[in-house]
Structure formats: C-alpha cells, structure tokens
Amino acid sequence: MSFETWIAFTLAAAAMLAIPGPTILLVIGQSLGASRRNALPLVAGVALGDLSAMTLSLAGLGALLATSATAFSVLKWAGAAYLIWLGVRLWRAPVEAGAAAPLTGRRALRQAYVVTALNPKGIAFFVAFVPQFLNPALPFLPQAALLVATFVALGALNAAFYALLAGRVSGAVGRPAVRRWLNRAGGSVLVGAGLATTAMRRA
C-alpha cells in the first residue's frame, strides 16, 4: 500500500468519524459531569467495538450479512433494541446534581462496545469502504491490519475528543433544566437511530 493511499484512507475515515452518530452521542451523554478518568472506559469500548466490527467485516461477516436475510435481521433487531433501550434510559436519567452515580468502568466500556460493534450499517460500510483502498497486487493481511489499526486509532481519538469536550463544558450545562433538555435530545436521537436501524434493508 502506498503512502498516498494510506493518507487518502486516513482523511476519508477522519471525515466520516467526525460526524456524530449513536456512539458519540452515548459518549457525550455519559461524559457530561464526569471526570477524565470516567471517559477512559468509554474510549476503550469504542476502540474495541471498531476493532471487532472492522475485523469481522474483513473476515467475511459483511458478506454474510449481505447474503443472509436471517443473519442481517438478527443483528439489525439486536442493535436497534439496544439503541432504543439506551435512548429511553438517557431520556429518563436524573438531572439533579448527584442524583445518579456515574457508570462503573465495566458498564461504560460494555455500553460503548455494544453500540459501536453491534451496528449492521457500520459493518456494511466497512465492507464497501475499505476494499477501495486495498491493492489486489499486494498481500491482503498487512494492508488490512494497517487500515484496521488506523481506523481504530482514529475512532478512539475522536471518542476521546468528544468525551473530554463534554467533560469540560459540563459546568455550563449543570443546571437541571439544561441537563434535562440534553438528556431528552440525546435520548431521542438514540431512539431515532434505533428506529432507523429497524428500517434498514440489505443491499
């Protein structure tokens, strides 16, 4: 793989990751009012989720989802249900200071991982996106490993940026009315993303 091709992939992936999706909304929602230490499990969960989804995509899961209606439906409905559940929880989350304890590291990591990895749209995107940067004349494994590592690193940095940003502005949104609005806005987007996932069709 040429350096120019890698740079093109890096720029394209960074542009895609910069657009907040369900994963980033979860990270922001859990990072408001939390310390930097609380953001680390979320970032780790995003990185592991991207690693799992991209690796499975390149290993053939994406092709399976494109050809198997049952496999696609199972993953689609599982992902949709989880997004809706998280959205409802965020909508109903307490807004008074100290009303809700922050998630434990293990739960934060698990939620970020599942939302990131259990996303059929993301897997399908990887299958369509990544092969455009692979040179068929060169060995597959080194190229795939480089692209996976690049995307996972960019995804982790992007999640860390949003988590730290949310932590820094939490003082400005500490009022219960503002927190309630943010919780309901974020919860609505997560529920909407779950409902949109149920409408997805196989390519």
NORCOR-V915058 format. One record per backbone hydrogen bond with DSSP energy under -1.0 kcal/mol. NH is the residue of the N-H (numbers start at 1). CO is the residue of the C=O. Records with the same first field share a line. If there is no record, write none. Layout:
# NORCOR-V915058
NH=CO, CO
This chain:
# NORCOR-V915058
6=2
7=3
8=4
9=5
10=6
11=7
12=8
13=9
14=10
15=11
16=12
17=13
18=14
19=16
25=21
26=22
27=23
28=24
29=25
30=26
31=27
32=28
34=31
43=39
44=40
45=41
46=42
47=43
48=44
49=45
50=46
51=47
52=48
53=49
54=50
55=51
56=52
57=53
58=54
59=55
60=57
61=56
64=60
65=61
66=62
67=63
68=64
72=68
73=69
74=70
75=71
76=72
77=73
78=74
79=75
80=76
81=77
82=78
83=79
84=80
85=81
86=82
87=83
88=84
89=85
90=86
91=87
92=88
99=96
108=104
109=105
110=106
111=107
112=108
113=109
114=110
115=111
116=112
117=113
118=114
119=117
123=119
124=120
125=121
126=122
127=123
128=124
129=125
130=126
132=129
133=130
134=131
138=135
144=140
145=141
146=142
147=143
148=144
149=145
150=146
151=147
152=148
153=149
154=150
155=151
156=152
157=153
158=154
159=155
160=156
161=157
162=158
163=159
164=160
165=161
166=162
167=163
168=164
169=165
179=175
180=176
181=177
182=178
183=179
184=180
185=181
186=182
187=183
188=184
189=185
190=186
191=187
192=188
193=189
194=190
195=191
196=192
197=193
198=194
200=197
